[in-house]
Amino acid sequence: MRLTLHRPNHTEPWGFAAVRDDTVTVALPERVVQTWDCAGRWLGGTRGGWQWRRSYDGKLAGAPTGQPLLGCAGQAQALGVHQESLNDARQLHQDLSIGALRLEPDETAGRATLLSVLERAIHWNLQQAQLDAIAFTRLYRGGIAVLPEDLRRALYLQLSEGCAWNRCQYCTLYADLPHRSPTISQLRQQVESVIAWHGASMGLRRSLFLGDADILGEGPSYLLAQFQLLAEFFALPAPAKPQGTTSAGLYPLDAADGFATARSILACKPAELEALQAHGLRRLYIGVETGHPPLHHAMHRRDPLTALPGATKLCHDAGLQVALTVIVGLGGQHYAGGHLRDTTELLEQLNLRRGDQVSLSPLVIEDGSPYAQAAQQRNEIGFLPDELAREVRRFHDTLSQALGPGPRVAPYQIGMSPW
């Protein structure tokens, strides 16, 4: 529902409000836009030529309006931007309550919903929002390590914790998280806790994303049992635009996606993958990282590159899509030419199709990490930020041309949780 905000005795609109089942967005003077979910949690907005998105773990990503959201803001800046959203909610609620603003059309339900969400937004002051973010992180053992760029609106569930391999030189995502597979009872408790935390904002969740590193690591039978539990809470697959819950009390979602490895996929029988697809599994995200054999070996990768074509074909034959990640900048400038050449050649062998994805993730090096230490020992010449951005574009252009119109090739920024 679109509502127009007017000042008394003024014919020109002062602002606008979009009231939906899952969010409320207001557009105010001076190009200020704010969005809250129906629980009142601030999701982001624009102000002063910048756009902001806040993830549920409290991180804030920003960029000039119209540019990709990259990186996270510092704490002081994040608190300041969040406080501005609170000020907007408080002032707007007050003006509507005392009649300093009127709505057109003067629709009772729309007005009530707008005021209700603004009241909840005011409740989420900086202290409450921080506590809420901590509570969200505690829903997941070790937190959410990584979530694909295009699935920030997914409901994350931790079907497998950590990484069984956990030795890839460049990866610190699961360094302090011992690998384990939750029992069905533990998974049930997690699902119930996650749904309770989201509350009124569950309508925002469009799909499930299943982590952590390899949901097939315990075998397809184990994963199928987990899907049977999920079917008690979620309707998979579901209409493209879910509204609330179904009459049976299930939350309707589009599909489920998750991380897997080529090794674990190849351990599945075709009928097992088909059964998972029938239960709502849509796409498996596989870390390729590089197709250049010397670089693949130097990074201590577990799965051989030769496993990828067979794993991809198994997925396609079962009706599953694949999403393949490539780390741009891996190995520095010394490996750059071979990295792009051999990765392109490997991906060309996979017969990627519409619905598949290739995600380009810029290399992130943490101080003191195994990668940083090894790079120093081999005198690696890395890429400056501008150079790395150009390298991402070079990979994007080369792979887009080589792979044709079927798969989507797009950047992939790690470090943000659902929003």
RASUL-V644807 format. One record per backbone hydrogen bond with DSSP energy under -1.0 kcal/mol. NH is the residue of the N-H (numbers start at 1). CO is the residue of the C=O. If there is no record, write none. Layout:
nh-><NH NH>
co-><CO CO>
This chain:
nh-><3 4 5 6 10 14 15 16 17 18 19 20 24 25 26 27 28 32 33 34 35 36 37 38 40 43 44 45 46 47 50 51 52 53 54 55 56 58 61 63 65 67 73 78 79 80 81 82 83 84 85 86 87 88 89 90 91 92 93 94 95 96 97 98 100 101 102 104 107 111 112 113 114 115 116 117 118 119 120 121 122 123 124 125 129 130 131 132 133 134 135 136 137 138 139 140 143 151 154 155 157 159 159 160 161 169 171 175 177 180 187 188 189 190 191 192 193 194 195 196 197 198 199 201 202 204 205 206 208 209 210 211 213 215 217 219 223 224 225 226 227 228 229 230 231 232 233 234 235 246 249 251 253 254 256 257 258 259 260 265 266 268 273 274 275 276 277 278 279 280 281 282 284 285 286 288 289 290 296 297 298 299 300 301 307 308 311 312 313 314 315 316 317 318 319 320 321 323 324 325 326 327 328 332 333 339 340 341 342 343 344 345 346 347 348 350 356 357 358 359 360 361 363 369 373 374 375 376 377 378 379 380 388 389 390 391 392 393 394 395 396 397 398 399 400 401 402 403 404 408 410 412 419>
co-><17 104 15 102 7 5 5 27 3 25 1 23 36 18 34 16 32 28 46 26 44 24 41 22 37 35 35 52 33 50 47 63 45 61 43 59 418 55 53 51 49 64 60 74 75 76 77 78 79 80 81 82 83 84 85 86 87 88 89 90 91 92 93 94 95 95 6 4 105 107 108 109 110 111 112 113 114 115 116 117 118 119 120 123 125 126 127 128 129 130 131 132 133 134 136 137 140 148 151 207 209 157 211 211 180 299 168 172 174 161 183 184 185 186 187 188 189 190 191 192 193 194 195 198 199 201 202 153 255 155 257 157 162 259 214 216 219 220 221 222 223 224 225 226 227 229 230 230 251 250 246 233 235 206 280 208 283 210 285 261 262 265 269 270 271 272 273 274 275 277 276 256 321 258 323 325 325 288 292 293 294 295 297 296 304 305 307 308 309 310 311 312 313 314 316 315 282 284 357 286 359 289 361 329 381 335 336 337 338 339 340 341 342 343 344 347 353 322 408 324 410 326 328 366 369 370 371 372 373 374 376 375 384 385 386 387 388 389 390 391 392 393 394 395 396 397 398 399 400 356 358 360 152>
